[in-house]
Amino acid sequence: MHLAYVGLGITGIGCACAAIGWALQKQAFNLIHNSEKSVFKSIHWWIGLAFIILTQPFYLVGISMVNQSTIGVVGPFSLVANMLLAKFYLKEPIRKCEYIGLTCFVFGCIITLMYASMENNRYSQEKFNEYFFSTVSMTYLFVNLLLIMVGLVASDYIIQANPTEINSLNEKELDEIIPEIVNTEEGEEEEDLEDRTIEVADDNHIRSQVDSKSDTVEYAIRHRSPEKNSFILSLFTSKRWRIVPLLLYPYTGCFCTSLTMTLSRGLSGMALADGEETNSKFAGIMPKMYLFGIVFNSVLSYYMLNKALKNFNTVYVSPLFKAGDLFHNLLSGGIFLREFGEYESWFDFSYFLGGIIICIISISLLLLGNDNLEAHKDKER
């Protein structure tokens, strides 16, 4: 059990280092936003890169000391903590939905500790040393660092090429840009002001009509063209729904794993009941089903994490950087299967169920808070 506490402590240090790195890099991007200076000339960018690279061994050592099977659980919660700590460092306002994300991070740590205690010290110090200093582990560390550096380089060019995309700017920048677009000459009459509209194209070329009296990003999102304003799209563009992908992301893996392992164990049980001849036919079903779950989880979690990061306006995390998460899922699943060969599917299902309950409570609080805020604004008007 003491290894679990030490592991979470080391992982926490990794979160802090990553937060400092993210904040410094965002500060560097803000500094060069209105200039032709490359981000590579900013000392903030290089220091931030160093701090982010420092997080890799912390995560690898810390999560391995807790338990190998939790390696894909702490990462998403750490992402939330990194973003919040970075905002705190930059003295930016933290939204209610982000506070909810931090609460989920705390719950994740508690559940991880509970899981580690249930393992009855199955992951010994000798096993940890054997895993950490293995060739597979070192390869994983090197490839992850390479993906991070390539992703950060790509991010610099992405931002310089598309500096004013509506989904790539934070709200403070949009609040400054939209009023400038909709400003009209002082001599125009009020009727002309009411009839005048402008078209704004975002990175998906969605046309938005913005009333000249509005200066908020929410108004622009609400008034997208009808053919694109579907319910599914609103889940990932509306401010009140932006927390959904990030909250659901950690639990996709648990669901996929529990589903595939339940199916594989069911087939294996049927095989055992039918005798040795049938059993040989299904002998390799569990590894195949587990790897299928890992691949499916990787694709789904990559999509959800991409949406979550986009809606949280962290454009400086490029798709190449996020590809590291897919690689992480694939490799960690392979290592786990090689080391242990078994998986406690009942616990995964209970964890997934608990995560869904947390999501429902969080979304309810978020919707209630937003409705109360809008009602308060209506009263003021």
C-alpha positions as CSV (number, residue, x, y, z in Angstrom):
1,M,0.0,0.0,0.0
2,H,2.9,2.4,0.7
3,L,3.9,2.1,-2.9
4,A,0.5,3.4,-3.9
5,Y,0.9,6.6,-1.9
6,V,4.4,7.1,-3.1
7,G,3.3,6.6,-6.7
8,L,0.5,9.1,-6.4
9,G,2.9,11.6,-4.9
10,I,5.3,11.2,-7.8
11,T,2.5,11.5,-10.3
12,G,1.4,14.7,-8.5
13,I,4.8,16.1,-9.0
14,G,4.5,15.2,-12.7
15,C,1.2,17.1,-12.9
16,A,2.8,20.2,-11.4
17,C,5.7,20.1,-13.8
18,A,3.4,19.6,-16.8
19,A,1.2,22.5,-15.6
20,I,4.2,24.8,-15.4
21,G,5.2,23.8,-18.8
22,W,1.8,24.3,-20.4
23,A,1.4,27.7,-18.7
24,L,4.8,28.9,-19.9
25,Q,4.1,27.7,-23.4
26,K,0.7,29.4,-23.5
27,Q,2.4,32.6,-22.2
28,A,4.9,32.3,-25.0
29,F,2.2,32.0,-27.6
30,N,0.4,35.0,-26.2
31,L,3.5,37.0,-26.4
32,I,4.2,36.3,-30.1
33,H,0.5,36.4,-31.1
34,N,0.6,39.9,-32.5
35,S,4.2,39.8,-33.7
36,E,6.2,38.1,-36.4
37,K,8.6,36.6,-33.8
38,S,8.8,32.8,-33.8
39,V,7.8,31.0,-30.6
40,F,11.1,29.2,-30.7
41,K,12.9,32.5,-29.8
42,S,10.9,32.7,-26.6
43,I,12.6,31.5,-23.5
44,H,9.2,30.6,-22.1
45,W,8.7,28.1,-24.8
46,W,11.9,26.2,-24.2
47,I,11.5,26.2,-20.4
48,G,7.9,25.0,-20.9
49,L,9.1,22.2,-23.2
50,A,11.7,21.1,-20.6
51,F,9.0,21.0,-17.8
52,I,6.7,18.9,-20.0
53,I,9.5,16.5,-20.9
54,L,10.2,16.1,-17.1
55,T,6.7,14.8,-16.6
56,Q,7.2,11.6,-18.6
57,P,9.4,9.7,-16.1
58,F,7.3,11.0,-13.2
59,Y,4.1,9.5,-14.8
60,L,5.9,6.3,-15.8
61,V,7.4,5.7,-12.3
62,G,4.4,7.0,-10.3
63,I,1.7,5.1,-12.0
64,S,3.7,2.0,-12.2
65,M,4.2,2.1,-8.4
66,V,0.5,2.5,-7.9
67,N,-0.5,-0.4,-10.2
68,Q,0.1,-1.2,-13.8
69,S,-3.6,-1.6,-14.5
70,T,-4.3,2.1,-13.5
71,I,-1.8,3.5,-16.1
72,G,-4.6,4.6,-18.4
73,V,-6.8,6.1,-15.6
74,V,-4.6,8.8,-13.9
75,G,-3.6,10.4,-17.3
76,P,-7.0,12.0,-18.1
77,F,-7.4,13.3,-14.6
78,S,-3.9,14.6,-14.7
79,L,-4.8,16.5,-17.9
80,V,-7.6,18.3,-16.0
81,A,-5.2,19.2,-13.2
82,N,-2.6,20.4,-15.6
83,M,-5.0,22.8,-17.4
84,L,-6.4,24.2,-14.1
85,L,-2.9,24.7,-12.6
86,A,-1.7,26.4,-15.8
87,K,-4.7,28.8,-15.7
88,F,-4.0,29.5,-12.0
89,Y,-0.4,30.4,-12.9
90,L,-1.6,32.7,-15.7
91,K,-4.2,34.3,-13.4
92,E,-7.0,33.4,-15.9
93,P,-10.6,32.9,-14.7
94,I,-11.6,29.3,-14.0
95,R,-15.0,28.2,-15.2
96,K,-17.5,26.2,-13.1
97,C,-17.1,23.2,-15.4
98,E,-13.4,23.2,-14.8
99,Y,-14.0,23.1,-11.0
100,I,-16.1,20.0,-11.7
101,G,-13.3,18.5,-13.6
102,L,-11.0,19.1,-10.7
103,T,-13.5,17.4,-8.4
104,C,-13.5,14.4,-10.8
105,F,-9.7,14.4,-10.6
106,V,-9.8,14.1,-6.8
107,F,-12.4,11.3,-7.0
108,G,-10.1,9.5,-9.5
109,C,-7.2,9.6,-7.0
110,I,-9.4,8.2,-4.2
111,I,-10.7,5.4,-6.5
112,T,-7.1,4.7,-7.6
113,L,-6.0,4.3,-4.0
114,M,-8.9,2.0,-3.2
115,Y,-8.0,-0.1,-6.2
116,A,-4.3,-0.3,-5.1
117,S,-5.3,-1.4,-1.6
118,M,-7.6,-4.1,-3.1
119,E,-4.7,-5.5,-5.1
120,N,-3.1,-6.8,-1.8
121,N,0.4,-5.6,-2.9
122,R,0.3,-7.8,-6.0
123,Y,2.7,-5.4,-7.7
124,S,5.9,-5.9,-5.7
125,Q,9.1,-3.8,-5.8
126,E,10.9,-6.5,-7.8
127,K,8.1,-6.5,-10.4
128,F,8.3,-2.8,-10.6
129,N,12.1,-2.8,-11.2
130,E,11.7,-5.5,-13.8
131,Y,9.1,-3.5,-15.7
132,F,10.6,0.0,-15.4
133,F,14.1,-1.0,-16.6
134,S,12.8,-3.1,-19.4
135,T,13.5,-2.4,-23.1
136,V,9.8,-1.9,-23.8
137,S,9.5,0.7,-21.0
138,M,12.5,2.7,-22.3
139,T,11.1,2.5,-25.9
140,Y,7.8,3.8,-24.6
141,L,9.5,6.7,-22.9
142,F,11.6,7.7,-25.9
143,V,8.7,7.5,-28.4
144,N,6.5,9.6,-26.1
145,L,9.1,12.3,-25.8
146,L,9.6,12.3,-29.6
147,L,5.8,12.6,-30.1
148,I,5.7,15.5,-27.7
149,M,8.5,17.4,-29.4
150,V,7.1,16.8,-32.9
151,G,3.7,17.9,-31.8
152,L,4.9,21.1,-30.2
153,V,6.8,22.0,-33.3
154,A,3.7,21.3,-35.4
155,S,1.6,23.4,-33.1
156,D,3.8,26.4,-33.6
157,Y,3.2,26.3,-37.4
158,I,-0.5,25.6,-37.0
159,I,-1.0,28.7,-34.8
160,Q,1.1,30.9,-37.1
161,A,-0.9,29.7,-40.2
162,N,-4.3,30.1,-38.6
163,P,-4.1,32.8,-36.0
164,T,-7.8,33.9,-36.0
165,E,-9.8,30.7,-36.2
166,I,-12.9,31.0,-34.0
167,N,-12.3,27.6,-32.4
168,S,-8.6,28.2,-31.9
169,L,-8.8,31.4,-29.8
170,N,-9.6,31.7,-26.2
171,E,-12.7,33.6,-25.1
172,K,-10.7,36.7,-24.0
173,E,-9.3,37.1,-27.5
174,L,-12.7,36.5,-29.1
175,D,-14.3,39.1,-26.9
176,E,-11.8,41.6,-28.3
177,I,-12.1,40.5,-32.0
178,I,-15.9,40.2,-32.4
179,P,-16.7,43.8,-31.2
180,E,-14.1,45.1,-33.7
181,I,-15.8,43.2,-36.5
182,V,-19.2,44.4,-35.7
183,N,-18.4,48.0,-35.0
184,T,-20.1,50.4,-37.4
185,E,-19.7,54.1,-38.2
186,E,-21.1,56.4,-35.6
187,G,-23.2,58.3,-38.1
188,E,-25.4,55.4,-39.1
189,E,-29.0,55.2,-38.0
190,E,-30.3,52.6,-35.5
191,E,-32.4,50.8,-38.2
192,D,-29.3,50.2,-40.3
193,L,-27.5,48.9,-37.2
194,E,-30.3,46.3,-36.5
195,D,-30.4,45.1,-40.1
196,R,-26.6,44.9,-40.5
197,T,-25.1,41.4,-40.1
198,I,-21.7,40.0,-40.7
199,E,-20.5,36.5,-41.6
200,V,-17.8,34.9,-39.7
201,A,-16.2,31.6,-40.9
202,D,-14.5,29.3,-38.4
203,D,-12.0,26.6,-39.1
204,N,-14.8,24.3,-40.4
205,H,-16.1,27.0,-42.7
206,I,-19.4,27.2,-40.8
207,R,-21.1,30.5,-41.4
208,S,-22.3,32.4,-38.3
209,Q,-24.6,35.4,-38.2
210,V,-23.8,37.8,-35.4
211,D,-26.1,40.6,-34.6
212,S,-24.3,44.0,-34.3
213,K,-25.6,44.5,-30.8
214,S,-24.0,41.3,-29.5
215,D,-20.4,41.1,-28.3
216,T,-20.3,37.6,-26.9
217,V,-18.9,34.3,-28.2
218,E,-22.0,32.4,-27.0
219,Y,-24.2,34.5,-29.3
220,A,-22.1,33.6,-32.3
221,I,-22.2,29.9,-31.4
222,R,-26.0,29.9,-31.0
223,H,-26.6,31.6,-34.3
224,R,-24.6,29.3,-36.6
225,S,-26.3,28.4,-39.9
226,P,-29.3,26.0,-39.5
227,E,-27.9,23.3,-41.7
228,K,-24.9,22.9,-39.4
229,N,-26.6,23.6,-36.0
230,S,-27.4,20.0,-35.1
231,F,-27.8,18.6,-31.6
232,I,-24.7,16.5,-31.9
233,L,-22.6,19.5,-33.0
234,S,-24.0,21.5,-30.1
235,L,-22.7,19.0,-27.6
236,F,-19.2,19.9,-28.7
237,T,-19.6,23.6,-29.4
238,S,-22.0,25.0,-26.8
239,K,-20.4,26.3,-23.7
240,R,-22.5,24.3,-21.3
241,W,-21.7,21.0,-23.0
242,R,-18.0,21.4,-23.3
243,I,-17.3,19.4,-20.1
244,V,-19.1,16.3,-21.5
245,P,-16.3,14.8,-23.6
246,L,-13.6,15.5,-21.0
247,L,-15.7,13.8,-18.2
248,L,-16.6,10.8,-20.4
249,Y,-13.1,10.3,-21.7
250,P,-11.6,8.4,-18.7
251,Y,-14.4,5.9,-18.6
252,T,-14.5,4.9,-22.3
253,G,-11.5,2.6,-21.7
254,C,-13.1,1.0,-18.6
255,F,-16.3,0.3,-20.5
256,C,-14.6,-1.1,-23.6
257,T,-12.3,-3.3,-21.5
258,S,-15.1,-4.6,-19.2
259,L,-17.3,-5.3,-22.2
260,T,-14.7,-7.2,-24.2
261,M,-13.3,-9.1,-21.2
262,T,-16.9,-10.1,-20.1
263,L,-17.5,-11.4,-23.6
264,S,-14.2,-13.2,-23.8
265,R,-14.6,-14.8,-20.4
266,G,-18.1,-15.9,-21.3
267,L,-16.8,-17.6,-24.5
268,S,-14.0,-19.2,-22.5
269,G,-16.5,-20.4,-19.9
270,M,-18.6,-22.0,-22.6
271,A,-15.5,-23.6,-24.1
272,L,-14.5,-25.1,-20.7
273,A,-18.0,-26.5,-20.3
274,D,-17.9,-28.2,-23.7
275,G,-14.6,-30.0,-23.0
276,E,-11.0,-29.8,-24.0
277,E,-11.6,-30.0,-27.8
278,T,-13.8,-26.9,-27.8
279,N,-11.5,-25.2,-25.3
280,S,-8.6,-25.4,-27.7
281,K,-10.6,-23.5,-30.2
282,F,-11.2,-20.6,-27.8
283,A,-7.8,-20.8,-26.1
284,G,-6.6,-17.4,-27.5
285,I,-9.9,-15.5,-27.3
286,M,-9.0,-13.5,-24.2
287,P,-5.8,-11.8,-25.5
288,K,-7.5,-11.1,-28.9
289,M,-10.6,-9.6,-27.2
290,Y,-8.5,-7.6,-24.8
291,L,-6.4,-6.1,-27.6
292,F,-9.6,-5.4,-29.6
293,G,-10.9,-3.4,-26.6
294,I,-7.6,-1.5,-26.4
295,V,-7.7,-0.5,-30.0
296,F,-11.4,0.5,-29.9
297,N,-10.7,2.4,-26.7
298,S,-7.7,4.2,-28.3
299,V,-9.8,5.4,-31.3
300,L,-12.7,6.5,-29.2
301,S,-10.7,8.2,-26.5
302,Y,-8.6,10.0,-29.1
303,Y,-11.8,11.4,-30.7
304,M,-13.3,12.4,-27.4
305,L,-10.0,13.9,-26.1
306,N,-9.6,15.8,-29.3
307,K,-13.1,17.3,-28.9
308,A,-12.5,18.1,-25.2
309,L,-9.1,19.8,-25.9
310,K,-10.6,21.8,-28.7
311,N,-13.5,23.0,-26.6
312,F,-11.1,24.0,-23.8
313,N,-9.2,26.2,-26.3
314,T,-5.9,24.4,-25.9
315,V,-5.0,24.8,-29.5
316,Y,-1.3,24.6,-28.8
317,V,-1.7,20.8,-28.2
318,S,-1.6,19.6,-31.8
319,P,-3.1,16.4,-33.2
320,L,0.4,14.9,-33.3
321,F,0.8,15.5,-29.6
322,K,-2.5,13.9,-28.9
323,A,-1.5,10.9,-30.9
324,G,0.8,10.1,-28.0
325,D,-2.3,9.1,-26.0
326,L,-3.3,6.5,-28.6
327,F,0.2,5.1,-28.6
328,H,0.1,5.1,-24.8
329,N,-3.1,3.1,-24.7
330,L,-1.9,0.5,-27.2
331,L,1.5,-0.1,-25.5
332,S,0.2,0.0,-21.9
333,G,-2.4,-2.6,-22.8
334,G,0.2,-4.8,-24.4
335,I,2.5,-4.5,-21.4
336,F,-0.3,-5.3,-19.0
337,L,-1.4,-8.4,-21.0
338,R,2.2,-9.6,-21.1
339,E,2.8,-9.1,-17.3
340,F,-0.4,-10.3,-15.8
341,G,-2.6,-11.8,-18.4
342,E,-5.8,-11.3,-16.4
343,Y,-8.0,-8.3,-15.8
344,E,-10.6,-7.7,-13.0
345,S,-13.5,-6.9,-15.3
346,W,-16.0,-6.6,-12.5
347,F,-14.0,-3.7,-11.0
348,D,-13.8,-2.0,-14.4
349,F,-17.5,-2.2,-14.8
350,S,-18.1,-0.7,-11.3
351,Y,-15.6,2.0,-12.0
352,F,-17.3,2.8,-15.3
353,L,-20.7,2.9,-13.5
354,G,-19.4,5.2,-10.8
355,G,-17.9,7.5,-13.5
356,I,-21.3,7.7,-15.3
357,I,-22.9,8.7,-11.9
358,I,-20.3,11.4,-11.4
359,C,-20.9,12.6,-15.0
360,I,-24.6,12.8,-14.4
361,I,-24.2,14.8,-11.2
362,S,-21.6,17.1,-12.7
363,I,-23.7,17.8,-15.8
364,S,-26.8,18.5,-13.7
365,L,-24.9,21.0,-11.6
366,L,-23.4,22.6,-14.7
367,L,-26.8,22.9,-16.4
368,L,-28.4,24.2,-13.2
369,G,-25.6,26.8,-12.7
370,N,-25.8,28.0,-16.3
371,D,-29.6,28.3,-16.2
372,N,-29.5,30.3,-13.0
373,L,-26.8,32.6,-14.5
374,E,-28.9,33.2,-17.6
375,A,-32.0,33.8,-15.5
376,H,-30.1,36.4,-13.5
377,K,-28.9,38.1,-16.6
378,D,-32.5,38.3,-17.9
379,K,-33.6,39.9,-14.7
380,E,-30.9,42.5,-15.0
381,R,-32.0,43.3,-18.5
